Amino acid sequence: MNSKYEDKVFLADQAGFSQLALELFRFQYEHNSVYREYVNALQIVGDDVQRVEDIPYLPIQFFKTRDVRTTSFQPEAVFMSSGTTQTINSRHSVKSMAIYQHSFMKAFELFYGPVSEWCIIGLLPSYLERSNSSLVVMADELIRRSGHTSSGFYLYEHEKLAAVLQELESKQQKTLLIGVTFGLLDFAEKFPMPLRHTIIMETGGMKGRREEMTRQEVHDILRTAFQLDAVHSEYGMTELLSQGYSKGEGIFLTPPWMKVSVRLEDDPLDVRSSGTGIINVIDLANIYSCCFIATEDVGRVYEDGSFEVQGRVDNSDIRGCSLMVAGL
């Protein structure tokens, strides 16, 4: 990493976050034509934005229809969201994989300590079968850096996975089983077992494999099957280069370079630092795409900056932002 922003992002503390966010807003307004068109369509002139609270958030739908790219570059990777044949997938052009790797490694170790202490197991069927999943890239690097001989991916090899977990438990090895929701539920049904030294982390995702369930319902099943006090979660998406983590109860925390707020459904420009609404994310690691993302997740942000996700907004229910997208 060598640009002036790349060095600053991961050193940003709470005091410096606002200043860096404003710098990156001006940088992206100048060098990202999609973002500039959107800001101008809101009748906002870049020079008018003097506070973080005034920065417009780009509707996430733009990643499905436009190339959201800041400056001109040849991407080292293009991440794509999963979806059905009837959906349009998001595309995120990544200028530097080093930025992504630095972001997820620094965040993981911030919340869980050195990765070398862990055995990392990925239960990511459907994701693993795709070559452009940001989640698989992250899990693969965590597996590689853990250095543990039992770290690795599993597709549908549930019996083998159960045997590996039992062996790791017998050795009291700290283990992280990171899995897509339907994969974890399938495994829990077939091989319930007490896990005392293993963290289960679900990443979301039914993708039509199972009936949709609330996070609480999923966690209740997993807690019961594996006799756990809590199930962890990861909040990430194709359009972001950073992740939030929950260590239980679906309450997420973010690394210092990522912040969450909410906007009102009937007035998407009314953004609030806490309360209930549709989630907005500032991800300063998105230097070369867009740092300011209006998601389609409904949630609640608490006074301390932690948040929970309560569901999704149907496209037909998104007002204001979707109209702007249609017009650009």
C-alpha positions in Angstrom: 0.0 0.0 0.0 1.5 3.3 -1.0 -1.0 6.1 -1.6 -1.6 8.7 1.0 -5.1 7.4 1.7 -4.0 3.7 2.0 -1.6 4.5 4.7 -4.1 6.7 6.6 -7.2 4.5 6.6 -6.0 1.8 9.0 -4.4 4.3 11.3 -7.6 6.3 11.7 -8.9 6.7 15.2 -12.2 8.2 16.3 -10.8 11.7 16.2 -9.3 11.4 12.7 -12.2 9.5 11.2 -14.3 12.5 10.2 -11.4 14.4 8.6 -10.4 11.4 6.6 -14.0 10.7 5.5 -14.3 14.3 4.2 -10.9 14.0 2.4 -12.1 10.7 0.7 -15.5 12.3 -0.1 -13.7 15.0 -2.1 -11.3 12.6 -3.7 -14.2 10.3 -4.8 -16.4 13.2 -5.9 -13.6 14.4 -8.2 -12.4 11.0 -9.5 -15.6 8.8 -9.5 -17.9 9.8 -12.3 -20.8 7.6 -11.1 -20.7 9.0 -7.6 -20.3 12.6 -8.8 -23.3 12.2 -11.1 -25.4 10.9 -8.2 -24.3 13.7 -5.8 -25.0 16.4 -8.5 -28.4 14.8 -9.2 -29.2 15.5 -5.5 -28.4 19.1 -6.3 -25.5 19.0 -3.9 -22.2 20.6 -5.0 -19.1 18.9 -3.6 -17.8 22.1 -2.1 -21.0 22.4 0.0 -20.1 19.3 2.0 -18.3 20.5 5.1 -19.4 17.8 7.6 -19.5 14.1 7.6 -23.2 14.3 8.3 -23.6 16.1 4.9 -21.9 13.4 2.8 -24.4 11.7 0.4 -24.5 7.8 0.4 -24.5 6.0 -2.9 -27.4 3.5 -3.2 -26.0 0.0 -3.3 -28.0 -0.7 -6.5 -25.5 1.2 -8.5 -23.0 -1.7 -8.1 -25.5 -3.8 -10.2 -25.8 -1.4 -13.1 -22.6 0.8 -13.2 -18.9 0.4 -12.7 -18.4 2.2 -9.4 -14.7 3.0 -9.8 -12.6 5.9 -8.3 -9.7 6.9 -10.7 -8.9 4.8 -13.7 -7.2 1.4 -13.0 -7.0 -2.2 -14.1 -8.6 -4.1 -11.2 -6.7 -6.9 -9.5 -10.1 -8.6 -8.8 -13.7 -8.1 -9.5 -15.9 -9.5 -6.7 -19.5 -10.5 -7.5 -22.4 -11.1 -5.3 -24.2 -14.4 -5.2 -27.8 -14.6 -6.5 -30.3 -16.4 -8.6 -30.5 -16.4 -12.4 -33.3 -13.9 -12.1 -31.2 -11.3 -10.2 -28.6 -8.9 -11.3 -25.4 -9.4 -9.3 -23.3 -6.6 -7.9 -19.8 -6.1 -9.2 -17.0 -4.5 -7.2 -13.8 -3.7 -9.0 -10.9 -3.9 -6.6 -7.8 -1.9 -7.5 -5.6 -3.4 -4.8 -6.1 -6.8 -3.1 -3.5 -5.7 -0.6 -6.1 -3.2 0.8 -8.7 -5.9 1.1 -6.4 -8.3 2.8 -5.1 -5.7 5.2 -8.6 -4.7 6.1 -10.0 -8.1 6.9 -6.8 -9.3 8.6 -6.5 -6.3 10.8 -10.3 -6.4 11.7 -10.1 -10.2 12.5 -7.2 -9.8 14.8 -8.8 -6.8 16.4 -11.8 -8.9 17.4 -10.3 -12.4 17.8 -6.5 -12.0 18.3 -3.7 -13.5 16.3 -5.0 -15.8 13.5 -2.0 -18.1 14.1 -3.7 -19.2 17.4 -6.8 -20.5 15.5 -7.7 -23.5 13.4 -9.9 -21.9 10.6 -12.6 -24.1 8.9 -14.8 -22.8 6.1 -18.2 -24.4 5.5 -19.1 -22.4 2.4 -20.9 -24.5 -0.2 -22.2 -22.4 -3.1 -19.7 -19.7 -2.3 -16.7 -22.0 -2.6 -18.0 -23.0 -6.0 -17.6 -19.5 -7.3 -14.3 -17.9 -8.2 -15.2 -14.3 -7.5 -16.5 -14.4 -3.9 -15.0 -11.9 -1.5 -16.0 -14.1 1.4 -14.1 -17.1 0.0 -11.0 -14.9 -0.6 -11.1 -13.8 3.0 -11.7 -17.3 4.4 -8.9 -18.7 2.2 -6.4 -16.2 3.5 -7.4 -16.7 7.1 -6.9 -20.5 6.6 -3.5 -19.9 5.0 -2.3 -17.6 7.7 -3.6 -19.8 10.5 -1.0 -22.4 9.5 -2.9 -25.2 11.3 -2.8 -28.6 9.6 -6.6 -29.0 10.0 -7.5 -25.6 8.6 -9.4 -25.8 5.3 -12.6 -25.7 3.3 -15.4 -28.2 3.4 -18.1 -28.4 0.7 -20.6 -31.1 1.7 -18.3 -33.4 3.6 -20.2 -33.3 6.9 -19.0 -36.6 8.2 -15.4 -35.6 7.7 -16.0 -32.2 9.2 -17.6 -33.8 12.3 -14.6 -36.0 12.8 -12.2 -33.1 12.5 -14.1 -31.0 15.0 -14.2 -33.8 17.5 -10.4 -34.3 17.2 -9.8 -30.5 17.6 -12.1 -30.4 20.6 -10.2 -33.3 22.3 -7.1 -31.2 21.9 -8.8 -28.1 23.2 -7.7 -26.3 20.0 -9.3 -22.8 19.5 -11.3 -23.3 16.3 -13.4 -21.0 14.1 -16.1 -22.6 11.9 -17.2 -19.9 9.5 -20.1 -21.0 7.5 -23.0 -19.9 5.2 -26.3 -20.2 7.1 -27.9 -23.1 5.2 -24.6 -25.1 5.4 -24.4 -24.7 9.2 -28.0 -25.7 9.6 -27.6 -28.8 7.4 -24.5 -29.8 9.4 -26.3 -29.1 12.8 -29.1 -31.4 11.8 -26.8 -34.3 11.0 -24.0 -33.9 13.5 -25.1 -32.2 16.7 -22.2 -32.2 19.3 -21.0 -30.2 22.2 -18.4 -27.6 21.2 -16.4 -26.1 24.0 -13.4 -24.7 22.1 -15.1 -23.9 18.8 -16.7 -20.6 17.7 -19.5 -20.9 15.1 -19.7 -17.9 12.9 -22.6 -17.6 10.4 -22.3 -15.3 7.4 -25.9 -15.3 6.4 -27.3 -16.7 3.2 -30.1 -19.1 2.4 -30.1 -18.5 -1.3 -33.3 -20.5 -1.8 -31.7 -23.6 -0.1 -34.1 -23.4 2.9 -37.1 -21.5 4.1 -36.0 -18.0 5.2 -35.6 -17.7 9.0 -34.8 -14.9 11.3 -31.3 -14.6 12.7 -32.7 -15.4 16.2 -34.3 -18.7 14.9 -31.0 -19.7 13.2 -28.9 -19.0 16.3 -31.4 -20.8 18.6 -31.0 -24.0 16.4 -27.2 -23.7 16.3 -26.9 -23.0 20.0 -29.0 -26.0 20.8 -27.3 -28.4 18.4 -23.7 -27.5 19.5 -24.5 -26.5 23.2 -23.2 -23.0 22.7 -23.7 -19.9 24.8 -23.6 -17.7 21.6 -23.3 -17.8 17.9 -21.1 -15.3 16.2 -21.8 -13.5 12.9 -20.0 -11.6 10.2 -21.5 -8.5 8.5 -19.9 -8.0 5.1 -20.9 -7.7 1.5 -19.5 -7.6 -2.0 -19.6 -3.8 -2.1 -17.5 -3.4 1.1 -13.9 -4.2 1.8 -14.4 -4.2 5.5 -16.6 -6.3 7.9 -18.3 -6.0 11.2 -18.5 -8.8 13.7 -21.0 -10.0 16.3 -20.0 -12.2 19.3 -23.6 -12.9 20.1 -27.2 -11.7 20.1 -26.7 -10.3 16.6 -25.1 -7.1 17.9 -22.3 -6.0 15.5 -19.2 -3.9 16.1 -17.0 -2.4 13.4 -13.3 -1.7 13.1 -12.3 1.9 13.5 -12.3 2.7 9.8 -15.9 1.6 9.3 -19.0 3.3 10.7 -22.7 2.6 10.5 -25.7 5.0 10.6 -29.4 4.8 9.6 -31.5 6.8 7.1 -35.3 7.2 7.2 -37.2 5.2 4.6 -39.4 8.1 3.5 -36.5 10.6 3.4 -33.2 8.8 2.5 -31.2 12.1 3.0 -32.3 12.2 6.6 -29.3 10.3 8.2 -29.0 9.7 11.9 -26.2 8.3 14.0 -28.5 6.1 16.0 -32.0 4.8 15.9 -34.0 2.5 13.6 -34.0 2.8 9.8 -32.2 1.6 6.7 -28.4 1.0 7.2 -25.8 3.3 5.7 -22.1 2.4 5.9 -19.0 4.4 5.7 -16.1 2.0 4.8 -12.9 4.0 4.5 -11.2 1.0 2.9 -13.3 1.5 -0.2 -10.8 4.1 -1.4 -11.1 3.2 -5.1 -14.8 2.5 -5.3 -17.1 4.4 -2.9 -16.7 4.8 0.8 -20.3 5.9 1.4 -22.9 3.1 0.8 -26.7 3.2 1.3 -27.5 -0.5 1.9 -30.9 -2.3 1.7 -30.6 -3.7 5.2 -33.0 -2.5 7.9 -31.5 -2.2 11.3 -31.0 -0.4 14.5 -27.8 1.6 15.5 -27.1 2.1 19.1 -25.5 5.1 20.8 -22.1 3.3 21.1 -22.0 2.7 17.4 -22.9 -1.0 17.6 -25.8 -2.2 15.4 -28.1 -5.0 14.6 -29.7 -6.1 11.3 -33.4 -6.7 11.4 -34.2 -7.6 7.8 -34.1 -6.3 4.2 -36.1 -3.7 2.4 -38.0 -4.9 -0.7 -36.9 -3.0 -3.8 -40.5 -1.8 -4.2 -40.4 -0.2 -0.8 -37.2 1.8 -1.2 -38.2 5.4 -1.8 -36.1 8.3 -2.9 -32.8 6.5 -3.5 -34.3 4.1 -6.0 -35.9 6.9 -7.9 -32.5 8.6 -8.2 -31.0 5.4 -9.4 -33.6 5.0 -12.1 -32.9 8.5 -13.3 -29.2 8.1 -13.8 
